[in-house]
């Protein structure tokens, strides 16, 4: 089974081709449907995909795109990049020394509402186990996912969050320029990497040291050692690499959608096999050699995507 992530513009490409009823994209959708039916591939949808779709002003266009997304994904979802993902990745460094491992992919790629927000559904009250399982299955069904994201409230919320991100963008830009104030590129990278390590890795390492009674850190760790350690954390290191590469180019201002793209691409590269994305983040990922590091197919080319599938 190959797990596939589609960026928003690729969902749009496939939807447009499908409704045209002819052409290269239409033929591709037909083949994808066959492979999905045969369980050769699974296409996952992210919260970002759905929010971007809900922002479309034209109701007909919005509903057509949602229909294609629901049909091809069958309700299979990929979690946003959350703290628990970093927790699990760091804990795996400890567990691997004990011959154990958390299957993070099975937690990241799920179904329905729980999967789309990256949080397990839970029910309050005293229910028999069979009833509880049946109710949670209903919550995470494709039908429930459709109901949730077809409401006027969901559409309004997506637009509100979009406006909120637009208002925050200048603050992100200001923070980036402060972080990148060091002109020497090598020194700048060292500062950024060390700060990221302290903020995201070190505290977790200490927490699991207390839990497992051994450490994954050495006192004499070099910058190279720190980066090598981070490379063992697929989503965490992907997030660092993409954010670092994007932030280096101060001539390109941060756009409101950048954070959404960063979060969704992070999880796709970390836990999918094939990523069919937009040019900028595909380019950033390849410059960071994430495709080679994690043996992933990362492309913005329709032809390359077709070859990876067929």
Order of alpha helices (4+ residues) and beta strands (2+ residues): beta-alpha-alpha-beta-alpha-alpha-beta-alpha-alpha-beta-alpha-alpha-alpha-alpha-alpha-alpha-alpha-alpha-alpha-beta-alpha-alpha-beta-alpha
